[in-house]
Amino acid sequence: MVEQVQTKVVTVSQKIEDSVVCWKRRSWEENSQKVLVIVNQMATGSLLVDSPTDCLIRREMASRGMTGEVTVAYLTENLFKI
């Protein structure tokens, strides 16, 4: 049996304003499709800790064979203040 090892580089970034996470982005193939998902919940403040919703979004993308980049935007009260 021949063992194959695949390696991917994943860039994880997020934007925080007033200690509230606005969005998290995972990018693994820059020249592939980009997906924006808007969710009505708050995110965790940690860059490497995902909420159950984040995990479900990534799992759904993988099941559809989607590659590229996913940005999850979190709707919070702070985003709507003027």
PyMOL Python script that loads the backbone (N, CA, C, O; Angstrom):
from pymol import cmd

cmd.read_pdbstr("""\
ATOM      1  N   MET A   1       0.843  -1.168   0.000  1.00  0.00           N
ATOM      2  CA  MET A   1       0.000   0.000   0.000  1.00  0.00           C
ATOM      3  C   MET A   1       0.896   1.242   0.000  1.00  0.00           C
ATOM      4  O   MET A   1       1.854   1.333   0.768  1.00  0.00           O
ATOM      5  N   VAL A   2       0.568   2.184  -0.870  1.00  0.00           N
ATOM      6  CA  VAL A   2       1.318   3.433  -0.958  1.00  0.00           C
ATOM      7  C   VAL A   2       0.560   4.495  -0.165  1.00  0.00           C
ATOM      8  O   VAL A   2      -0.624   4.732  -0.400  1.00  0.00           O
ATOM      9  N   GLU A   3       1.246   5.117   0.760  1.00  0.00           N
ATOM     10  CA  GLU A   3       0.621   6.167   1.564  1.00  0.00           C
ATOM     11  C   GLU A   3       0.855   7.516   0.899  1.00  0.00           C
ATOM     12  O   GLU A   3       1.982   7.852   0.536  1.00  0.00           O
ATOM     13  N   GLN A   4      -0.210   8.279   0.744  1.00  0.00           N
ATOM     14  CA  GLN A   4      -0.101   9.613   0.162  1.00  0.00           C
ATOM     15  C   GLN A   4      -0.406  10.655   1.225  1.00  0.00           C
ATOM     16  O   GLN A   4      -1.333  10.508   2.022  1.00  0.00           O
ATOM     17  N   VAL A   5       0.383  11.694   1.216  1.00  0.00           N
ATOM     18  CA  VAL A   5       0.181  12.791   2.152  1.00  0.00           C
ATOM     19  C   VAL A   5      -0.095  14.050   1.335  1.00  0.00           C
ATOM     20  O   VAL A   5       0.682  14.411   0.451  1.00  0.00           O
ATOM     21  N   GLN A   6      -1.195  14.703   1.638  1.00  0.00           N
ATOM     22  CA  GLN A   6      -1.515  15.959   0.975  1.00  0.00           C
ATOM     23  C   GLN A   6      -1.374  17.092   1.979  1.00  0.00           C
ATOM     24  O   GLN A   6      -1.770  16.969   3.138  1.00  0.00           O
ATOM     25  N   THR A   7      -0.809  18.187   1.517  1.00  0.00           N
ATOM     26  CA  THR A   7      -0.612  19.337   2.384  1.00  0.00           C
ATOM     27  C   THR A   7      -1.294  20.548   1.777  1.00  0.00           C
ATOM     28  O   THR A   7      -1.175  20.797   0.577  1.00  0.00           O
ATOM     29  N   LYS A   8      -2.003  21.295   2.595  1.00  0.00           N
ATOM     30  CA  LYS A   8      -2.642  22.548   2.182  1.00  0.00           C
ATOM     31  C   LYS A   8      -2.250  23.625   3.171  1.00  0.00           C
ATOM     32  O   LYS A   8      -2.135  23.371   4.370  1.00  0.00           O
ATOM     33  N   VAL A   9      -2.049  24.815   2.669  1.00  0.00           N
ATOM     34  CA  VAL A   9      -1.818  25.966   3.527  1.00  0.00           C
ATOM     35  C   VAL A   9      -3.139  26.707   3.638  1.00  0.00           C
ATOM     36  O   VAL A   9      -3.737  27.087   2.632  1.00  0.00           O
ATOM     37  N   VAL A  10      -3.585  26.908   4.866  1.00  0.00           N
ATOM     38  CA  VAL A  10      -4.840  27.612   5.113  1.00  0.00           C
ATOM     39  C   VAL A  10      -4.520  28.897   5.860  1.00  0.00           C
ATOM     40  O   VAL A  10      -3.860  28.881   6.900  1.00  0.00           O
ATOM     41  N   THR A  11      -4.999  30.013   5.312  1.00  0.00           N
ATOM     42  CA  THR A  11      -4.830  31.303   5.968  1.00  0.00           C
ATOM     43  C   THR A  11      -6.123  31.626   6.710  1.00  0.00           C
ATOM     44  O   THR A  11      -7.202  31.630   6.118  1.00  0.00           O
ATOM     45  N   VAL A  12      -6.006  31.894   8.003  1.00  0.00           N
ATOM     46  CA  VAL A  12      -7.164  32.241   8.818  1.00  0.00           C
ATOM     47  C   VAL A  12      -7.002  33.681   9.270  1.00  0.00           C
ATOM     48  O   VAL A  12      -5.977  34.048   9.844  1.00  0.00           O
ATOM     49  N   SER A  13      -8.026  34.504   9.008  1.00  0.00           N
ATOM     50  CA  SER A  13      -7.975  35.900   9.439  1.00  0.00           C
ATOM     51  C   SER A  13      -9.347  36.308   9.966  1.00  0.00           C
ATOM     52  O   SER A  13     -10.355  35.663   9.680  1.00  0.00           O
ATOM     53  N   GLN A  14      -9.364  37.380  10.731  1.00  0.00           N
ATOM     54  CA  GLN A  14     -10.636  37.896  11.236  1.00  0.00           C
ATOM     55  C   GLN A  14     -10.520  39.388  11.466  1.00  0.00           C
ATOM     56  O   GLN A  14      -9.426  39.927  11.637  1.00  0.00           O
ATOM     57  N   LYS A  15     -11.670  40.046  11.466  1.00  0.00           N
ATOM     58  CA  LYS A  15     -11.722  41.478  11.753  1.00  0.00           C
ATOM     59  C   LYS A  15     -12.498  41.666  13.050  1.00  0.00           C
ATOM     60  O   LYS A  15     -13.597  41.138  13.217  1.00  0.00           O
ATOM     61  N   ILE A  16     -11.903  42.433  13.966  1.00  0.00           N
ATOM     62  CA  ILE A  16     -12.543  42.718  15.253  1.00  0.00           C
ATOM     63  C   ILE A  16     -12.655  44.223  15.408  1.00  0.00           C
ATOM     64  O   ILE A  16     -11.680  44.950  15.213  1.00  0.00           O
ATOM     65  N   GLU A  17     -13.855  44.691  15.762  1.00  0.00           N
ATOM     66  CA  GLU A  17     -14.089  46.106  16.065  1.00  0.00           C
ATOM     67  C   GLU A  17     -14.757  46.200  17.417  1.00  0.00           C
ATOM     68  O   GLU A  17     -15.768  45.540  17.659  1.00  0.00           O
ATOM     69  N   ASP A  18     -14.210  47.006  18.297  1.00  0.00           N
ATOM     70  CA  ASP A  18     -14.761  47.178  19.647  1.00  0.00           C
ATOM     71  C   ASP A  18     -14.955  45.829  20.339  1.00  0.00           C
ATOM     72  O   ASP A  18     -15.989  45.600  20.965  1.00  0.00           O
ATOM     73  N   SER A  19     -13.993  44.956  20.233  1.00  0.00           N
ATOM     74  CA  SER A  19     -13.962  43.615  20.821  1.00  0.00           C
ATOM     75  C   SER A  19     -15.059  42.685  20.301  1.00  0.00           C
ATOM     76  O   SER A  19     -15.362  41.675  20.937  1.00  0.00           O
ATOM     77  N   VAL A  20     -15.658  43.012  19.154  1.00  0.00           N
ATOM     78  CA  VAL A  20     -16.671  42.167  18.530  1.00  0.00           C
ATOM     79  C   VAL A  20     -16.118  41.655  17.204  1.00  0.00           C
ATOM     80  O   VAL A  20     -15.622  42.436  16.391  1.00  0.00           O
ATOM     81  N   VAL A  21     -16.204  40.344  16.985  1.00  0.00           N
ATOM     82  CA  VAL A  21     -15.732  39.756  15.726  1.00  0.00           C
ATOM     83  C   VAL A  21     -16.743  40.077  14.634  1.00  0.00           C
ATOM     84  O   VAL A  21     -17.914  39.713  14.737  1.00  0.00           O
ATOM     85  N   CYS A  22     -16.286  40.764  13.581  1.00  0.00           N
ATOM     86  CA  CYS A  22     -17.156  41.106  12.456  1.00  0.00           C
ATOM     87  C   CYS A  22     -17.201  39.978  11.427  1.00  0.00           C
ATOM     88  O   CYS A  22     -18.266  39.620  10.924  1.00  0.00           O
ATOM     89  N   TRP A  23     -16.028  39.426  11.125  1.00  0.00           N
ATOM     90  CA  TRP A  23     -15.972  38.301  10.186  1.00  0.00           C
ATOM     91  C   TRP A  23     -14.733  37.464  10.418  1.00  0.00           C
ATOM     92  O   TRP A  23     -13.743  37.932  10.981  1.00  0.00           O
ATOM     93  N   LYS A  24     -14.803  36.211   9.972  1.00  0.00           N
ATOM     94  CA  LYS A  24     -13.672  35.287   9.968  1.00  0.00           C
ATOM     95  C   LYS A  24     -13.532  34.761   8.545  1.00  0.00           C
ATOM     96  O   LYS A  24     -14.529  34.476   7.882  1.00  0.00           O
ATOM     97  N   ARG A  25     -12.310  34.636   8.086  1.00  0.00           N
ATOM     98  CA  ARG A  25     -12.069  34.161   6.719  1.00  0.00           C
ATOM     99  C   ARG A  25     -11.053  33.032   6.737  1.00  0.00           C
ATOM    100  O   ARG A  25     -10.021  33.117   7.403  1.00  0.00           O
ATOM    101  N   ARG A  26     -11.360  31.978   5.999  1.00  0.00           N
ATOM    102  CA  ARG A  26     -10.427  30.877   5.771  1.00  0.00           C
ATOM    103  C   ARG A  26     -10.198  30.788   4.276  1.00  0.00           C
ATOM    104  O   ARG A  26     -11.138  30.643   3.495  1.00  0.00           O
ATOM    105  N   SER A  27      -8.950  30.875   3.894  1.00  0.00           N
ATOM    106  CA  SER A  27      -8.595  30.844   2.478  1.00  0.00           C
ATOM    107  C   SER A  27      -7.555  29.760   2.252  1.00  0.00           C
ATOM    108  O   SER A  27      -6.534  29.721   2.939  1.00  0.00           O
ATOM    109  N   TRP A  28      -7.812  28.876   1.287  1.00  0.00           N
ATOM    110  CA  TRP A  28      -6.854  27.811   1.016  1.00  0.00           C
ATOM    111  C   TRP A  28      -6.501  27.675  -0.453  1.00  0.00           C
ATOM    112  O   TRP A  28      -5.540  26.978  -0.776  1.00  0.00           O
ATOM    113  N   GLU A  29      -7.230  28.304  -1.351  1.00  0.00           N
ATOM    114  CA  GLU A  29      -6.860  28.358  -2.758  1.00  0.00           C
ATOM    115  C   GLU A  29      -7.296  29.721  -3.291  1.00  0.00           C
ATOM    116  O   GLU A  29      -8.468  29.931  -3.600  1.00  0.00           O
ATOM    117  N   GLU A  30      -6.344  30.637  -3.395  1.00  0.00           N
ATOM    118  CA  GLU A  30      -6.669  32.026  -3.715  1.00  0.00           C
ATOM    119  C   GLU A  30      -7.370  32.198  -5.066  1.00  0.00           C
ATOM    120  O   GLU A  30      -8.190  33.104  -5.216  1.00  0.00           O
ATOM    121  N   ASN A  31      -7.073  31.370  -6.024  1.00  0.00           N
ATOM    122  CA  ASN A  31      -7.632  31.547  -7.365  1.00  0.00           C
ATOM    123  C   ASN A  31      -8.923  30.770  -7.585  1.00  0.00           C
ATOM    124  O   ASN A  31      -9.404  30.703  -8.716  1.00  0.00           O
ATOM    125  N   SER A  32      -9.496  30.184  -6.545  1.00  0.00           N
ATOM    126  CA  SER A  32     -10.746  29.441  -6.661  1.00  0.00           C
ATOM    127  C   SER A  32     -11.910  30.297  -6.186  1.00  0.00           C
ATOM    128  O   SER A  32     -11.751  31.473  -5.862  1.00  0.00           O
ATOM    129  N   GLN A  33     -13.079  29.677  -6.154  1.00  0.00           N
ATOM    130  CA  GLN A  33     -14.294  30.405  -5.792  1.00  0.00           C
ATOM    131  C   GLN A  33     -14.239  30.966  -4.376  1.00  0.00           C
ATOM    132  O   GLN A  33     -13.545  30.443  -3.504  1.00  0.00           O
ATOM    133  N   LYS A  34     -14.985  32.038  -4.175  1.00  0.00           N
ATOM    134  CA  LYS A  34     -15.078  32.676  -2.864  1.00  0.00           C
ATOM    135  C   LYS A  34     -16.543  32.628  -2.429  1.00  0.00           C
ATOM    136  O   LYS A  34     -17.446  32.868  -3.231  1.00  0.00           O
ATOM    137  N   VAL A  35     -16.765  32.320  -1.166  1.00  0.00           N
ATOM    138  CA  VAL A  35     -18.112  32.182  -0.630  1.00  0.00           C
ATOM    139  C   VAL A  35     -18.252  33.111   0.559  1.00  0.00           C
ATOM    140  O   VAL A  35     -17.367  33.174   1.413  1.00  0.00           O
ATOM    141  N   LEU A  36     -19.380  33.845   0.618  1.00  0.00           N
ATOM    142  CA  LEU A  36     -19.710  34.695   1.760  1.00  0.00           C
ATOM    143  C   LEU A  36     -20.957  34.117   2.419  1.00  0.00           C
ATOM    144  O   LEU A  36     -21.979  33.914   1.763  1.00  0.00           O
ATOM    145  N   VAL A  37     -20.864  33.856   3.714  1.00  0.00           N
ATOM    146  CA  VAL A  37     -21.990  33.343   4.484  1.00  0.00           C
ATOM    147  C   VAL A  37     -22.274  34.352   5.578  1.00  0.00           C
ATOM    148  O   VAL A  37     -21.377  34.727   6.334  1.00  0.00           O
ATOM    149  N   ILE A  38     -23.526  34.793   5.665  1.00  0.00           N
ATOM    150  CA  ILE A  38     -23.925  35.753   6.698  1.00  0.00           C
ATOM    151  C   ILE A  38     -24.758  35.008   7.729  1.00  0.00           C
ATOM    152  O   ILE A  38     -25.757  34.370   7.395  1.00  0.00           O
ATOM    153  N   VAL A  39     -24.335  35.096   8.991  1.00  0.00           N
ATOM    154  CA  VAL A  39     -25.048  34.405  10.055  1.00  0.00           C
ATOM    155  C   VAL A  39     -25.505  35.411  11.109  1.00  0.00           C
ATOM    156  O   VAL A  39     -24.835  36.412  11.365  1.00  0.00           O
ATOM    157  N   ASN A  40     -26.636  35.131  11.704  1.00  0.00           N
ATOM    158  CA  ASN A  40     -27.213  36.023  12.707  1.00  0.00           C
ATOM    159  C   ASN A  40     -26.833  35.531  14.100  1.00  0.00           C
ATOM    160  O   ASN A  40     -27.677  35.057  14.861  1.00  0.00           O
ATOM    161  N   GLN A  41     -25.559  35.651  14.413  1.00  0.00           N
ATOM    162  CA  GLN A  41     -25.061  35.264  15.734  1.00  0.00           C
ATOM    163  C   GLN A  41     -23.726  35.933  15.966  1.00  0.00           C
ATOM    164  O   GLN A  41     -23.130  36.491  15.044  1.00  0.00           O
ATOM    165  N   MET A  42     -23.260  35.877  17.193  1.00  0.00           N
ATOM    166  CA  MET A  42     -21.948  36.417  17.518  1.00  0.00           C
ATOM    167  C   MET A  42     -20.913  35.314  17.386  1.00  0.00           C
ATOM    168  O   MET A  42     -21.235  34.131  17.492  1.00  0.00           O
ATOM    169  N   ALA A  43     -19.680  35.706  17.155  1.00  0.00           N
ATOM    170  CA  ALA A  43     -18.590  34.747  17.007  1.00  0.00           C
ATOM    171  C   ALA A  43     -17.735  34.716  18.256  1.00  0.00           C
ATOM    172  O   ALA A  43     -17.832  35.581  19.127  1.00  0.00           O
ATOM    173  N   THR A  44     -16.895  33.695  18.321  1.00  0.00           N
ATOM    174  CA  THR A  44     -15.916  33.644  19.398  1.00  0.00           C
ATOM    175  C   THR A  44     -14.806  34.626  19.087  1.00  0.00           C
ATOM    176  O   THR A  44     -14.575  34.952  17.923  1.00  0.00           O
ATOM    177  N   GLY A  45     -14.125  35.095  20.095  1.00  0.00           N
ATOM    178  CA  GLY A  45     -13.052  36.058  19.893  1.00  0.00           C
ATOM    179  C   GLY A  45     -11.744  35.434  19.457  1.00  0.00           C
ATOM    180  O   GLY A  45     -10.838  36.139  19.011  1.00  0.00           O
ATOM    181  N   SER A  46     -11.634  34.124  19.580  1.00  0.00           N
ATOM    182  CA  SER A  46     -10.386  33.448  19.254  1.00  0.00           C
ATOM    183  C   SER A  46     -10.309  33.133  17.765  1.00  0.00           C
ATOM    184  O   SER A  46     -11.282  32.688  17.156  1.00  0.00           O
ATOM    185  N   LEU A  47      -9.152  33.371  17.204  1.00  0.00           N
ATOM    186  CA  LEU A  47      -8.949  33.143  15.773  1.00  0.00           C
ATOM    187  C   LEU A  47      -9.033  31.672  15.411  1.00  0.00           C
ATOM    188  O   LEU A  47      -9.524  31.334  14.335  1.00  0.00           O
ATOM    189  N   LEU A  48      -8.569  30.797  16.277  1.00  0.00           N
ATOM    190  CA  LEU A  48      -8.495  29.379  15.946  1.00  0.00           C
ATOM    191  C   LEU A  48      -9.598  28.529  16.568  1.00  0.00           C
ATOM    192  O   LEU A  48      -9.609  27.312  16.384  1.00  0.00           O
ATOM    193  N   VAL A  49     -10.527  29.146  17.301  1.00  0.00           N
ATOM    194  CA  VAL A  49     -11.636  28.407  17.898  1.00  0.00           C
ATOM    195  C   VAL A  49     -12.894  28.720  17.104  1.00  0.00           C
ATOM    196  O   VAL A  49     -13.271  29.882  16.948  1.00  0.00           O
ATOM    197  N   ASP A  50     -13.537  27.673  16.603  1.00  0.00           N
ATOM    198  CA  ASP A  50     -14.741  27.850  15.791  1.00  0.00           C
ATOM    199  C   ASP A  50     -15.996  27.563  16.586  1.00  0.00           C
ATOM    200  O   ASP A  50     -15.992  26.762  17.521  1.00  0.00           O
ATOM    201  N   SER A  51     -17.066  28.230  16.202  1.00  0.00           N
ATOM    202  CA  SER A  51     -18.371  27.922  16.770  1.00  0.00           C
ATOM    203  C   SER A  51     -18.915  26.696  16.037  1.00  0.00           C
ATOM    204  O   SER A  51     -18.390  26.322  14.988  1.00  0.00           O
ATOM    205  N   PRO A  52     -19.957  26.070  16.573  1.00  0.00           N
ATOM    206  CA  PRO A  52     -20.572  24.953  15.850  1.00  0.00           C
ATOM    207  C   PRO A  52     -21.052  25.370  14.457  1.00  0.00           C
ATOM    208  O   PRO A  52     -20.993  24.572  13.522  1.00  0.00           O
ATOM    209  N   THR A  53     -21.524  26.604  14.309  1.00  0.00           N
ATOM    210  CA  THR A  53     -21.972  27.091  13.002  1.00  0.00           C
ATOM    211  C   THR A  53     -20.811  27.150  12.020  1.00  0.00           C
ATOM    212  O   THR A  53     -20.966  26.752  10.865  1.00  0.00           O
ATOM    213  N   ASP A  54     -19.642  27.641  12.455  1.00  0.00           N
ATOM    214  CA  ASP A  54     -18.459  27.676  11.587  1.00  0.00           C
ATOM    215  C   ASP A  54     -18.103  26.278  11.104  1.00  0.00           C
ATOM    216  O   ASP A  54     -17.789  26.079   9.930  1.00  0.00           O
ATOM    217  N   CYS A  55     -18.152  25.319  12.005  1.00  0.00           N
ATOM    218  CA  CYS A  55     -17.833  23.929  11.641  1.00  0.00           C
ATOM    219  C   CYS A  55     -18.824  23.386  10.623  1.00  0.00           C
ATOM    220  O   CYS A  55     -18.430  22.715   9.669  1.00  0.00           O
ATOM    221  N   LEU A  56     -20.110  23.670  10.820  1.00  0.00           N
ATOM    222  CA  LEU A  56     -21.127  23.207   9.870  1.00  0.00           C
ATOM    223  C   LEU A  56     -20.924  23.819   8.489  1.00  0.00           C
ATOM    224  O   LEU A  56     -21.094  23.137   7.478  1.00  0.00           O
ATOM    225  N   ILE A  57     -20.565  25.093   8.438  1.00  0.00           N
ATOM    226  CA  ILE A  57     -20.335  25.759   7.149  1.00  0.00           C
ATOM    227  C   ILE A  57     -19.163  25.111   6.423  1.00  0.00           C
ATOM    228  O   ILE A  57     -19.265  24.811   5.233  1.00  0.00           O
ATOM    229  N   ARG A  58     -18.063  24.894   7.116  1.00  0.00           N
ATOM    230  CA  ARG A  58     -16.899  24.264   6.483  1.00  0.00           C
ATOM    231  C   ARG A  58     -17.194  22.838   6.052  1.00  0.00           C
ATOM    232  O   ARG A  58     -16.755  22.408   4.985  1.00  0.00           O
ATOM    233  N   ARG A  59     -17.936  22.101   6.872  1.00  0.00           N
ATOM    234  CA  ARG A  59     -18.296  20.722   6.532  1.00  0.00           C
ATOM    235  C   ARG A  59     -19.176  20.689   5.277  1.00  0.00           C
ATOM    236  O   ARG A  59     -18.999  19.829   4.414  1.00  0.00           O
ATOM    237  N   GLU A  60     -20.118  21.621   5.179  1.00  0.00           N
ATOM    238  CA  GLU A  60     -20.996  21.684   3.999  1.00  0.00           C
ATOM    239  C   GLU A  60     -20.194  22.010   2.745  1.00  0.00           C
ATOM    240  O   GLU A  60     -20.423  21.415   1.692  1.00  0.00           O
ATOM    241  N   MET A  61     -19.259  22.945   2.847  1.00  0.00           N
ATOM    242  CA  MET A  61     -18.413  23.267   1.687  1.00  0.00           C
ATOM    243  C   MET A  61     -17.612  22.055   1.251  1.00  0.00           C
ATOM    244  O   MET A  61     -17.505  21.780   0.056  1.00  0.00           O
ATOM    245  N   ALA A  62     -17.049  21.330   2.200  1.00  0.00           N
ATOM    246  CA  ALA A  62     -16.256  20.150   1.863  1.00  0.00           C
ATOM    247  C   ALA A  62     -17.118  19.076   1.214  1.00  0.00           C
ATOM    248  O   ALA A  62     -16.677  18.424   0.268  1.00  0.00           O
ATOM    249  N   SER A  63     -18.348  18.880   1.709  1.00  0.00           N
ATOM    250  CA  SER A  63     -19.223  17.846   1.142  1.00  0.00           C
ATOM    251  C   SER A  63     -19.626  18.166  -0.290  1.00  0.00           C
ATOM    252  O   SER A  63     -19.930  17.262  -1.069  1.00  0.00           O
ATOM    253  N   ARG A  64     -19.629  19.461  -0.644  1.00  0.00           N
ATOM    254  CA  ARG A  64     -19.964  19.869  -2.011  1.00  0.00           C
ATOM    255  C   ARG A  64     -18.723  19.975  -2.898  1.00  0.00           C
ATOM    256  O   ARG A  64     -18.825  20.319  -4.076  1.00  0.00           O
ATOM    257  N   GLY A  65     -17.562  19.681  -2.335  1.00  0.00           N
ATOM    258  CA  GLY A  65     -16.328  19.750  -3.111  1.00  0.00           C
ATOM    259  C   GLY A  65     -15.884  21.169  -3.408  1.00  0.00           C
ATOM    260  O   GLY A  65     -15.130  21.403  -4.352  1.00  0.00           O
ATOM    261  N   MET A  66     -16.351  22.121  -2.602  1.00  0.00           N
ATOM    262  CA  MET A  66     -16.025  23.521  -2.832  1.00  0.00           C
ATOM    263  C   MET A  66     -14.658  23.843  -2.243  1.00  0.00           C
ATOM    264  O   MET A  66     -14.343  23.450  -1.120  1.00  0.00           O
ATOM    265  N   THR A  67     -13.862  24.555  -3.007  1.00  0.00           N
ATOM    266  CA  THR A  67     -12.541  24.969  -2.543  1.00  0.00           C
ATOM    267  C   THR A  67     -12.408  26.469  -2.724  1.00  0.00           C
ATOM    268  O   THR A  67     -13.218  27.085  -3.417  1.00  0.00           O
ATOM    269  N   GLY A  68     -11.437  27.038  -2.135  1.00  0.00           N
ATOM    270  CA  GLY A  68     -11.179  28.462  -2.323  1.00  0.00           C
ATOM    271  C   GLY A  68     -11.145  29.230  -1.036  1.00  0.00           C
ATOM    272  O   GLY A  68     -10.164  29.173  -0.293  1.00  0.00           O
ATOM    273  N   GLU A  69     -12.228  29.962  -0.761  1.00  0.00           N
ATOM    274  CA  GLU A  69     -12.241  30.846   0.400  1.00  0.00           C
ATOM    275  C   GLU A  69     -13.653  30.963   0.923  1.00  0.00           C
ATOM    276  O   GLU A  69     -14.600  31.070   0.144  1.00  0.00           O
ATOM    277  N   VAL A  70     -13.804  30.945   2.239  1.00  0.00           N
ATOM    278  CA  VAL A  70     -15.104  31.183   2.852  1.00  0.00           C
ATOM    279  C   VAL A  70     -14.939  32.286   3.883  1.00  0.00           C
ATOM    280  O   VAL A  70     -14.040  32.245   4.723  1.00  0.00           O
ATOM    281  N   THR A  71     -15.826  33.273   3.805  1.00  0.00           N
ATOM    282  CA  THR A  71     -15.878  34.348   4.795  1.00  0.00           C
ATOM    283  C   THR A  71     -17.217  34.241   5.499  1.00  0.00           C
ATOM    284  O   THR A  71     -18.267  34.225   4.856  1.00  0.00           O
ATOM    285  N   VAL A  72     -17.178  34.169   6.817  1.00  0.00           N
ATOM    286  CA  VAL A  72     -18.399  34.122   7.614  1.00  0.00           C
ATOM    287  C   VAL A  72     -18.548  35.483   8.277  1.00  0.00           C
ATOM    288  O   VAL A  72     -17.723  35.877   9.101  1.00  0.00           O
ATOM    289  N   ALA A  73     -19.609  36.198   7.909  1.00  0.00           N
ATOM    290  CA  ALA A  73     -19.885  37.515   8.485  1.00  0.00           C
ATOM    291  C   ALA A  73     -20.929  37.343   9.585  1.00  0.00           C
ATOM    292  O   ALA A  73     -21.945  36.675   9.395  1.00  0.00           O
ATOM    293  N   TYR A  74     -20.666  37.947  10.723  1.00  0.00           N
ATOM    294  CA  TYR A  74     -21.540  37.814  11.888  1.00  0.00           C
ATOM    295  C   TYR A  74     -22.351  39.086  12.064  1.00  0.00           C
ATOM    296  O   TYR A  74     -21.787  40.174  12.184  1.00  0.00           O
ATOM    297  N   LEU A  75     -23.669  38.955  12.081  1.00  0.00           N
ATOM    298  CA  LEU A  75     -24.543  40.100  12.316  1.00  0.00           C
ATOM    299  C   LEU A  75     -24.672  40.333  13.809  1.00  0.00           C
ATOM    300  O   LEU A  75     -25.110  39.455  14.552  1.00  0.00           O
ATOM    301  N   THR A  76     -24.290  41.515  14.238  1.00  0.00           N
ATOM    302  CA  THR A  76     -24.409  41.872  15.651  1.00  0.00           C
ATOM    303  C   THR A  76     -24.966  43.283  15.750  1.00  0.00           C
ATOM    304  O   THR A  76     -24.989  44.019  14.763  1.00  0.00           O
ATOM    305  N   GLU A  77     -25.408  43.654  16.923  1.00  0.00           N
ATOM    306  CA  GLU A  77     -25.966  44.984  17.124  1.00  0.00           C
ATOM    307  C   GLU A  77     -24.947  46.064  16.838  1.00  0.00           C
ATOM    308  O   GLU A  77     -25.313  47.128  16.340  1.00  0.00           O
ATOM    309  N   ASN A  78     -23.674  45.828  17.136  1.00  0.00           N
ATOM    310  CA  ASN A  78     -22.630  46.844  16.929  1.00  0.00           C
ATOM    311  C   ASN A  78     -22.457  47.206  15.461  1.00  0.00           C
ATOM    312  O   ASN A  78     -22.043  48.324  15.155  1.00  0.00           O
ATOM    313  N   LEU A  79     -22.761  46.296  14.552  1.00  0.00           N
ATOM    314  CA  LEU A  79     -22.577  46.582  13.128  1.00  0.00           C
ATOM    315  C   LEU A  79     -23.619  47.574  12.615  1.00  0.00           C
ATOM    316  O   LEU A  79     -23.416  48.211  11.581  1.00  0.00           O
ATOM    317  N   PHE A  80     -24.736  47.707  13.338  1.00  0.00           N
ATOM    318  CA  PHE A  80     -25.807  48.571  12.859  1.00  0.00           C
ATOM    319  C   PHE A  80     -25.851  49.917  13.562  1.00  0.00           C
ATOM    320  O   PHE A  80     -26.725  50.729  13.260  1.00  0.00           O
ATOM    321  N   LYS A  81     -24.947  50.178  14.480  1.00  0.00           N
ATOM    322  CA  LYS A  81     -24.919  51.472  15.157  1.00  0.00           C
ATOM    323  C   LYS A  81     -24.321  52.522  14.240  1.00  0.00           C
ATOM    324  O   LYS A  81     -23.374  52.245  13.504  1.00  0.00           O
ATOM    325  N   ILE A  82     -24.863  53.704  14.284  1.00  0.00           N
ATOM    326  CA  ILE A  82     -24.350  54.806  13.452  1.00  0.00           C
ATOM    327  C   ILE A  82     -23.446  55.684  14.280  1.00  0.00           C
ATOM    328  O   ILE A  82     -22.909  56.669  13.773  1.00  0.00           O
TER     329      ILE A  82
END
""", "prot")
cmd.dss("prot")
cmd.show_as("cartoon", "prot")
cmd.util.cbc("prot")
cmd.orient("prot")
